[in-house]
Amino acid sequence: MFQRGTALIRTAGPQAERQLILLSAGTAARRRAMHEQAVRLMADVNWSRLGQTLRWRKLLPALGPRILELAGDRASEDFAATVEQALEAGRRQGVFLQLTSLRVMNLLANAGIRCTPLKGPLMGEAIYGDPGRRLSSDIDLLVASEQLQPAVEVVRGLSYEAPADYVDQHGLPLLHFALAHKGRELPSVEIHWRIHWYERNFSRERLLCPTVDSPSTWRPARADELAALLLFYARDGFVDLRLASDLSAWWDAFGAELRVDALDEVIRAYPAFARVIPVAAKVAERLVGLPATQIISDMPKLGLRERMAMRLADPNPRASQHQLFADTGLIDGLLAPPGGFGAFIRRKVVLPREILEENARREDAQRVKSTLGYSLRILVRFGLALIQAARGPEKLCRE
């Protein structure tokens, strides 16, 4: 286990590539502090395998340049060429997504619909300085809940199919409506009304552009933007390093602008975040060096639920997709706010049949699983995750 301010590295051994990837995901301060260990690791790195691993994990354009910076002239020429090719491809994809995003946002603005882009190449350019560094395949836009349906109709005017997402009694999806292009010539568009299960107002009040003008250039307050990244990270179950790398890049770009207690006010204003934001910040601190106790001056003492959620965080996922999905769901339950247990059960355990049918279509399953059968299976997987978290080595500290 590493201590604060050090990297997640114990030995150089046969896992050098994995450890170097972990180190490269850190903030600039952490990478500088661990430069000597990075150099020692490189003696055991298989550069071809490193490139393949980064590509498979969709981290090559984000972390490849950081590794080249750490390596100096120690990296192979083939690895350097692989990184450059990934950056060029990422830039082409990023420009395509940016142009499509701007087109959609302009149409929404013309219809009087406020929107804000979430993540994607616009954020990638802001935090990495290059639209090709953050891989994206779809467009995420935030609108007000009452404008979801009008926004869907605007996007459908570009030959997008109607969304098939399950909606509640108020006509709202869990998070967003997902629209696929009929000819698959344009990227999918996801129209959000919130970014996390635990909120109904934060996105609208803190992230949504206040006017219909210039949504591509408007930015939320720094503390709100950081809170949103932490919420994305927690919502995705602290799996792998893409969102963790976003957090470290964001900190390098904007951390100096934050006051010491930047997130204290956000947590006071939105009590449902009292568990999730501190835990996400602590996970990011241990993994990539985000200074959690600096941005949350009143850091709460973590209880059993919070500590278990941290133990489930997995920067090097090796479990099956089904188990990773269960781990993510369990983290959701562990970090749910007081009074949120029932919503968690409906969201992750007792799913409506319509959601099971949609999941089966997406996974090309031969049959639709029953609600009872699904519930039993997910509960068993929750149990396995809890046993592993209680007895096994902490995933944040594993090689």
QUICORHU-V239826 format. One record per pair of residues at least 4 apart in sequence whose C-alpha atoms are under 8 Angstrom apart, sorted by the first residue. I is the first residue (numbers start at 1). J is the second residue. D is the distance in Angstrom with one decimal. If there is no record, write none. Layout:
I&J&D / I&J&D
This chain:
1&8&7.2 / 1&10&7.9 / 1&397&5.2 / 2&6&6.1 / 2&7&6.4 / 2&8&5.7 / 2&9&7.4 / 2&397&7.1 / 3&7&8.0 / 4&285&7.8 / 4&286&6.6 / 4&289&7.9 / 5&30&6.8 / 5&289&6.7 / 6&30&7.1 / 6&33&7.5 / 6&34&7.0 / 7&22&8.0 / 7&23&6.1 / 7&30&7.2 / 7&34&6.6 / 7&287&7.6 / 7&288&7.9 / 8&19&7.1 / 8&22&6.9 / 8&23&6.9 / 8&287&7.1 / 8&396&7.7 / 8&397&6.2 / 9&19&6.1 / 9&23&7.7 / 9&37&8.0 / 9&399&7.6 / 10&399&7.8 / 11&16&8.0 / 12&16&5.2 / 12&19&7.8 / 12&40&7.1 / 12&41&5.1 / 12&44&6.8 / 13&44&7.0 / 14&44&7.2 / 15&19&6.3 / 15&399&6.7 / 16&20&6.0 / 16&41&5.6 / 16&42&7.3 / 16&44&6.0 / 16&45&5.6 / 17&21&6.2 / 17&41&8.0 / 17&45&5.6 / 17&46&7.1 / 17&49&7.7 / 17&50&5.5 / 18&22&6.4 / 18&50&7.9 / 18&316&7.7 / 18&399&7.4 / 19&23&6.2 / 19&41&7.9 / 19&399&6.9 / 20&24&6.1 / 20&38&6.5 / 20&41&6.8 / 20&42&7.9 / 20&67&7.7 / 21&25&6.4 / 21&54&7.9 / 21&63&7.3 / 21&67&7.8 / 22&26&7.2 / 22&241&7.8 / 22&287&7.7 / 22&288&7.9 / 22&315&7.7 / 23&30&7.9 / 23&31&6.6 / 23&34&7.6 / 23&38&7.4 / 23&288&7.6 / 24&31&6.5 / 24&63&6.2 / 24&66&5.9 / 24&67&6.0 / 25&63&6.5 / 25&241&7.0 / 25&244&7.1 / 25&245&5.1 / 25&248&7.0 / 25&288&6.0 / 26&30&5.7 / 26&31&6.0 / 26&245&6.9 / 26&248&5.8 / 26&287&7.1 / 26&288&3.8 / 26&289&5.8 / 27&31&6.2 / 27&248&4.6 / 27&249&6.6 / 27&251&7.1 / 27&252&6.3 / 27&288&5.9 / 27&289&5.8 / 27&290&7.0 / 28&32&6.1 / 28&248&7.8 / 28&252&6.4 / 29&33&6.2 / 29&289&7.9 / 30&34&6.1 / 30&288&7.4 / 30&289&6.1 / 31&35&5.9 / 31&70&7.8 / 34&38&6.3 / 35&39&6.3 / 35&70&6.7 / 36&40&6.4 / 37&41&6.2 / 38&42&6.3 / 38&70&7.0 / 38&71&7.7 / 39&43&7.2 / 39&70&7.5 / 39&71&6.7 / 40&44&7.9 / 41&45&6.6 / 42&71&7.4 / 42&74&7.4 / 45&50&7.2 / 46&50&6.1 / 47&51&6.2 / 47&75&7.1 / 47&76&6.5 / 47&79&6.0 / 48&52&6.3 / 48&78&7.6 / 48&79&6.6 / 49&53&6.1 / 50&54&6.2 / 51&55&6.1 / 51&60&6.9 / 51&79&6.3 / 51&82&7.0 / 51&83&7.8 / 52&56&6.1 / 53&57&6.2 / 54&58&6.0 / 54&59&4.9 / 54&60&4.6 / 54&63&7.8 / 54&64&7.7 / 55&59&6.0 / 55&60&5.1 / 57&240&8.0 / 58&135&7.0 / 58&242&7.7 / 59&63&5.7 / 59&64&7.4 / 59&135&8.0 / 59&241&7.8 / 59&242&6.6 / 60&64&5.0 / 60&83&6.4 / 60&86&6.7 / 61&65&6.9 / 61&83&6.3 / 61&86&5.6 / 61&87&5.3 / 61&90&7.2 / 61&132&6.9 / 61&133&4.8 / 61&134&6.8 / 61&135&7.5 / 62&66&7.6 / 62&133&4.7 / 62&134&5.9 / 62&135&7.9 / 62&245&7.6 / 63&67&6.2 / 63&245&7.9 / 64&68&6.3 / 64&83&5.6 / 65&69&6.2 / 65&83&6.9 / 66&70&6.3 / 67&71&5.9 / 68&72&6.0 / 68&75&6.5 / 68&80&7.0 / 71&75&5.6 / 75&79&6.6 / 75&80&6.9 / 76&80&6.4 / 77&81&6.1 / 78&82&6.1 / 79&83&6.2 / 80&84&6.3 / 81&85&6.1 / 82&86&6.2 / 83&87&6.2 / 84&88&6.2 / 85&89&6.2 / 86&90&5.9 / 87&91&6.0 / 87&132&5.4 / 87&133&6.4 / 88&92&6.4 / 88&132&6.9 / 89&93&6.2 / 89&132&7.2 / 90&94&5.8 / 90&131&7.3 / 90&132&4.0 / 90&133&6.5 / 90&134&7.4 / 90&135&6.3 / 91&95&6.0 / 91&130&7.6 / 91&131&5.6 / 91&132&3.8 / 91&133&7.6 / 92&96&6.3 / 92&132&7.3 / 93&97&6.2 / 93&132&7.3 / 93&136&7.8 / 94&98&6.0 / 94&121&5.3 / 94&131&5.5 / 94&132&5.6 / 94&135&7.6 / 94&136&7.3 / 95&99&6.1 / 95&121&7.8 / 95&131&7.2 / 96&100&6.2 / 97&101&5.9 / 97&121&7.1 / 97&137&7.8 / 97&138&7.4 / 97&139&7.0 / 97&187&7.2 / 98&102&6.1 / 98&121&6.5 / 98&122&6.8 / 99&103&6.2 / 100&104&6.2 / 100&186&7.6 / 100&187&7.9 / 101&105&6.0 / 101&117&7.9 / 101&139&6.5 / 102&106&6.0 / 102&216&7.2 / 103&107&6.4 / 104&108&6.2 / 104&155&6.7 / 105&109&6.1 / 105&115&7.0 / 105&215&7.3 / 105&216&7.9 / 106&110&6.1 / 107&111&6.4 / 107&154&6.9 / 108&112&6.4 / 108&113&5.1 / 108&114&7.1 / 108&115&7.5 / 108&151&6.6 / 108&154&6.6 / 109&113&5.2 / 109&114&6.3 / 109&115&7.8 / 109&212&5.0 / 109&213&6.8 / 111&154&7.7 / 112&212&6.3 / 113&143&7.3 / 113&147&6.8 / 113&151&7.0 / 113&212&6.2 / 114&143&6.0 / 114&144&7.3 / 114&208&7.2 / 114&209&6.2 / 114&210&7.1 / 114&211&6.0 / 114&212&4.6 / 114&213&8.0 / 114&215&7.6 / 115&141&6.3 / 115&142&5.3 / 115&143&4.7 / 115&144&7.7 / 115&208&6.1 / 115&209&5.9 / 115&212&7.1 / 115&215&6.2 / 116&141&5.6 / 116&142&5.1 / 116&143&6.9 / 116&207&7.1 / 116&208&5.5 / 116&209&5.6 / 116&215&5.5 / 116&216&7.0 / 116&218&8.0 / 117&122&7.7 / 117&139&7.7 / 117&140&5.9 / 117&141&4.5 / 117&142&6.3 / 117&215&7.4 / 117&216&6.8 / 118&123&7.5 / 118&139&7.9 / 118&140&5.2 / 118&141&5.6 / 118&142&6.8 / 119&123&5.2 / 119&124&7.2 / 119&140&7.1 / 120&124&6.2 / 120&134&7.0 / 120&135&7.5 / 120&136&5.6 / 120&138&7.8 / 120&139&6.8 / 120&140&7.2 / 121&125&5.9 / 121&131&5.0 / 121&132&7.1 / 121&134&6.3 / 121&135&7.4 / 121&136&6.9 / 122&126&6.4 / 122&131&6.7 / 122&216&7.7 / 123&127&6.2 / 124&128&5.5 / 124&129&7.0 / 124&130&6.5 / 124&131&5.4 / 124&132&7.4 / 124&133&6.3 / 124&134&5.1 / 125&129&4.6 / 125&130&4.4 / 125&131&4.3 / 125&132&7.6 / 125&133&7.5 / 125&134&8.0 / 126&130&7.6 / 127&246&7.6 / 127&249&5.6 / 127&250&5.1 / 127&252&7.9 / 127&253&5.7 / 128&133&6.5 / 128&134&7.9 / 128&249&6.1 / 128&250&7.8 / 128&253&7.8 / 137&187&6.5 / 137&188&7.6 / 138&187&5.1 / 138&188&4.8 / 138&189&5.8 / 138&190&7.4 / 139&187&6.8 / 139&188&6.2 / 139&189&4.7 / 139&190&6.1 / 140&189&6.0 / 140&190&4.8 / 140&191&6.1 / 140&192&7.1 / 141&189&7.6 / 141&190&6.3 / 141&191&5.0 / 141&192&5.9 / 142&191&5.9 / 142&192&4.6 / 142&193&5.7 / 142&194&7.1 / 142&203&7.9 / 142&208&6.6 / 143&147&6.4 / 143&148&6.5 / 143&151&7.7 / 143&191&6.9 / 143&192&6.2 / 143&193&5.5 / 143&204&7.6 / 143&208&6.7 / 144&148&6.6 / 144&193&5.6 / 144&204&6.1 / 144&208&7.5 / 145&172&7.5 / 145&193&5.0 / 147&151&6.0 / 148&152&6.2 / 148&191&7.1 / 148&192&7.7 / 148&193&7.0 / 149&153&6.4 / 150&154&6.3 / 151&155&6.3 / 151&191&7.6 / 152&156&6.1 / 152&162&7.8 / 152&177&7.8 / 152&191&7.5 / 153&157&6.4 / 154&158&7.6 / 155&159&7.7 / 155&160&6.5 / 156&160&4.4 / 156&161&6.3 / 156&162&6.9 / 156&179&8.0 / 158&181&8.0 / 159&181&6.1 / 159&182&5.9 / 159&183&7.9 / 160&179&6.1 / 160&180&5.6 / 160&181&4.2 / 160&182&5.4 / 161&179&5.8 / 161&180&5.6 / 161&181&5.9 / 161&182&5.7 / 162&179&6.2 / 162&180&7.9 / 163&177&5.8 / 163&178&5.5 / 163&179&5.1 / 163&180&7.7 / 164&177&7.7 / 164&178&7.5 / 164&358&7.7 / 165&173&6.3 / 165&176&7.9 / 165&177&6.0 / 165&178&7.0 / 165&355&7.7 / 165&358&7.8 / 166&173&5.8 / 166&174&7.6 / 166&354&6.6 / 166&355&6.2 / 167&171&5.1 / 167&172&4.9 / 167&173&4.3 / 167&174&7.0 / 168&172&5.4 / 168&173&6.4 / 168&174&7.8 / 173&177&6.5 / 174&197&7.5 / 175&192&5.7 / 175&193&6.3 / 175&194&5.7 / 175&195&6.4 / 175&196&7.1 / 175&197&7.4 / 176&190&6.0 / 176&191&5.1 / 176&192&4.0 / 176&193&6.1 / 176&194&7.4 / 177&190&5.5 / 177&191&5.2 / 177&192&6.6 / 178&188&7.1 / 178&189&5.9 / 178&190&4.4 / 178&191&6.5 / 179&188&5.7 / 179&189&5.2 / 179&190&6.2 / 180&184&7.0 / 180&187&7.2 / 180&188&4.6 / 180&189&6.7 / 181&185&6.6 / 181&186&5.8 / 181&187&6.8 / 181&188&6.2 / 193&203&7.4 / 193&204&7.6 / 194&199&6.9 / 194&200&6.3 / 194&201&7.7 / 194&202&7.7 / 194&203&5.4 / 194&204&7.3 / 195&199&7.7 / 195&203&6.6 / 195&228&7.6 / 195&231&7.5 / 195&232&7.0 / 196&231&6.5 / 196&232&7.1 / 196&235&6.4 / 197&235&7.8 / 198&272&6.1 / 198&273&7.2 / 198&336&7.0 / 198&337&7.2 / 198&340&8.0 / 199&203&7.7 / 199&272&7.1 / 200&204&7.7 / 201&205&5.9 / 202&206&5.6 / 202&207&7.3 / 202&270&7.3 / 203&207&4.9 / 203&208&6.2 / 204&208&5.2 / 206&220&6.5 / 206&221&7.7 / 206&224&6.3 / 207&219&7.9 / 207&220&5.5 / 207&224&7.1 / 207&225&7.4 / 208&220&7.8 / 209&215&6.0 / 209&218&6.5 / 209&219&7.7 / 209&220&7.8 / 211&215&7.8 / 214&218&6.3 / 220&224&6.2 / 220&225&5.8 / 221&225&6.2 / 222&226&6.2 / 222&254&7.5 / 222&257&7.7 / 222&258&6.9 / 223&227&6.1 / 223&258&7.0 / 223&262&5.6 / 223&263&6.0 / 223&266&7.6 / 224&228&6.1 / 224&263&7.9 / 224&266&7.2 / 225&229&6.4 / 226&230&6.3 / 226&247&7.7 / 226&250&7.8 / 227&231&6.2 / 227&263&7.1 / 227&266&7.7 / 227&277&7.0 / 228&232&6.2 / 229&233&6.2 / 229&243&7.6 / 229&246&7.8 / 229&247&6.7 / 230&234&6.2 / 230&247&7.7 / 230&277&6.2 / 230&280&5.6 / 230&281&6.7 / 231&235&5.9 / 231&276&7.3 / 231&277&6.6 / 231&280&7.4 / 232&236&6.2 / 232&243&7.6 / 233&237&6.6 / 233&238&5.5 / 233&243&5.8 / 233&244&7.1 / 233&280&6.9 / 234&238&5.6 / 234&276&6.9 / 234&277&7.9 / 234&280&5.8 / 234&331&7.8 / 234&332&7.8 / 235&328&7.5 / 235&332&6.9 / 236&328&6.3 / 237&313&6.7 / 237&327&6.9 / 237&328&4.1 / 237&329&7.4 / 237&331&6.2 / 237&332&7.4 / 238&244&7.9 / 238&280&7.9 / 238&283&7.9 / 238&312&7.9 / 238&313&4.9 / 238&314&6.2 / 238&315&7.2 / 238&328&7.6 / 239&313&6.2 / 239&314&5.0 / 239&315&5.7 / 239&316&7.6 / 239&317&6.7 / 239&324&7.8 / 239&328&7.9 / 240&244&7.8 / 240&314&6.0 / 240&315&4.1 / 240&316&5.6 / 240&317&6.1 / 241&245&5.8 / 241&315&5.6 / 241&316&7.8 / 242&246&6.4 / 243&247&6.3 / 244&248&6.4 / 244&284&6.3 / 244&287&7.6 / 244&288&6.8 / 245&249&6.1 / 245&288&7.4 / 246&250&5.9 / 247&251&6.1 / 247&284&7.5 / 247&290&7.4 / 248&252&6.2 / 248&288&6.2 / 248&289&7.3 / 248&290&6.5 / 249&253&6.2 / 250&254&5.9 / 250&255&7.0 / 251&255&4.3 / 251&256&7.7 / 251&290&7.1 / 252&256&7.9 / 254&258&7.3 / 258&262&5.9 / 258&295&7.6 / 259&295&7.3 / 260&294&5.2 / 260&295&5.3 / 260&296&7.2 / 260&297&6.7 / 261&265&7.6 / 261&294&6.6 / 261&295&5.0 / 261&296&5.1 / 261&297&5.0 / 261&298&7.7 / 262&266&7.8 / 262&295&5.2 / 262&296&6.5 / 263&267&6.3 / 263&295&5.8 / 263&296&5.4 / 264&268&6.2 / 264&295&7.6 / 264&296&5.5 / 264&297&6.8 / 264&298&6.8 / 265&269&6.1 / 266&270&6.1 / 267&271&5.6 / 267&272&7.8 / 267&273&5.7 / 267&274&5.7 / 267&277&7.7 / 268&274&7.9 / 270&274&7.6 / 271&337&8.0 / 272&336&7.7 / 272&337&5.1 / 272&338&7.6 / 273&277&5.6 / 273&337&7.2 / 274&278&6.9 / 274&337&7.4 / 275&279&6.3 / 275&306&7.1 / 275&335&5.6 / 275&336&7.4 / 275&337&6.9 / 276&280&6.0 / 276&335&5.5 / 276&336&7.5 / 277&281&6.0 / 278&282&6.1 / 278&292&7.6 / 278&296&7.4 / 278&299&6.8 / 278&300&7.4 / 279&283&6.1 / 279&302&7.9 / 279&306&6.4 / 279&309&7.8 / 279&310&6.9 / 280&284&6.1 / 281&285&6.0 / 281&290&7.0 / 281&291&7.8 / 281&292&5.2 / 282&286&6.3 / 282&290&8.0 / 282&292&5.7 / 283&287&6.0 / 283&310&6.3 / 283&313&7.4 / 284&288&5.5 / 284&289&6.4 / 284&290&5.5 / 284&292&7.7 / 285&289&4.3 / 285&290&4.2 / 285&291&5.6 / 285&292&5.8 / 286&290&7.6 / 286&396&7.7 / 287&315&7.9 / 287&396&6.9 / 291&295&6.6 / 292&296&6.0 / 293&297&5.5 / 293&298&7.8 / 293&299&6.3 / 302&306&5.5 / 302&307&6.3 / 303&307&6.2 / 304&308&6.1 / 305&309&6.3 / 305&334&5.3 / 305&335&7.0 / 306&310&6.3 / 306&334&6.7 / 306&335&6.6 / 307&311&6.3 / 308&312&6.4 / 308&334&7.7 / 308&386&7.8 / 308&389&6.5 / 308&390&7.6 / 309&313&6.7 / 309&330&7.8 / 309&331&5.2 / 309&334&6.3 / 309&335&7.3 / 311&389&5.7 / 311&394&5.3 / 311&395&6.2 / 311&396&7.1 / 312&327&6.8 / 312&331&7.3 / 312&385&7.5 / 312&389&6.1 / 312&394&7.5 / 312&395&6.5 / 313&395&6.3 / 313&396&6.4 / 314&395&5.3 / 314&396&6.0 / 315&395&7.3 / 315&396&6.4 / 316&395&7.8 / 317&324&7.7 / 319&323&6.1 / 319&324&6.2 / 320&324&6.2 / 321&325&6.1 / 322&326&6.3 / 323&327&6.1 / 323&381&6.4 / 323&385&7.9 / 324&328&6.1 / 325&329&6.2 / 326&330&6.1 / 326&378&6.3 / 326&381&6.0 / 326&382&6.0 / 326&385&7.7 / 327&331&6.2 / 327&381&7.8 / 327&382&6.7 / 327&385&6.2 / 328&332&6.3 / 329&333&6.5 / 329&348&6.1 / 330&334&6.1 / 330&382&6.1 / 330&385&8.0 / 331&335&6.1 / 332&336&6.0 / 332&344&7.2 / 333&341&6.9 / 333&344&5.9 / 336&340&5.5 / 336&341&6.7 / 336&344&7.3 / 337&341&7.8 / 340&344&6.2 / 341&345&6.3 / 342&346&6.4 / 343&347&6.0 / 344&348&5.9 / 344&349&7.5 / 345&349&4.9 / 345&350&6.0 / 346&350&5.0 / 346&351&5.9 / 347&351&6.3 / 349&374&7.5 / 349&375&5.1 / 349&378&6.6 / 349&379&7.3 / 350&371&6.4 / 350&372&7.5 / 350&374&7.8 / 350&375&5.7 / 351&355&6.4 / 351&356&6.8 / 351&371&6.4 / 351&375&7.8 / 352&356&6.7 / 352&371&7.1 / 353&357&6.2 / 353&370&7.4 / 353&371&6.3 / 354&358&6.2 / 355&359&6.1 / 356&360&6.1 / 356&368&6.6 / 356&369&6.8 / 356&370&7.8 / 356&371&7.6 / 357&361&6.3 / 357&368&5.7 / 357&369&7.9 / 358&362&6.3 / 359&363&6.1 / 360&364&5.8 / 360&365&4.9 / 360&366&7.6 / 360&367&7.1 / 360&368&5.9 / 360&369&8.0 / 361&365&6.4 / 369&373&6.4 / 369&374&6.2 / 370&374&6.0 / 371&375&6.1 / 372&376&6.2 / 373&377&6.2 / 374&378&6.1 / 375&379&6.1 / 376&380&6.2 / 377&381&6.3 / 378&382&6.1 / 379&383&6.2 / 380&384&6.3 / 381&385&6.2 / 382&386&6.2 / 383&387&6.2 / 384&388&6.2 / 385&389&6.0 / 386&390&6.0 / 387&391&6.0 / 387&392&7.7 / 388&392&4.9 / 388&393&8.0 / 389&393&7.5 / 389&394&6.9 / 393&397&7.3 / 393&398&6.6 / 394&398&6.4
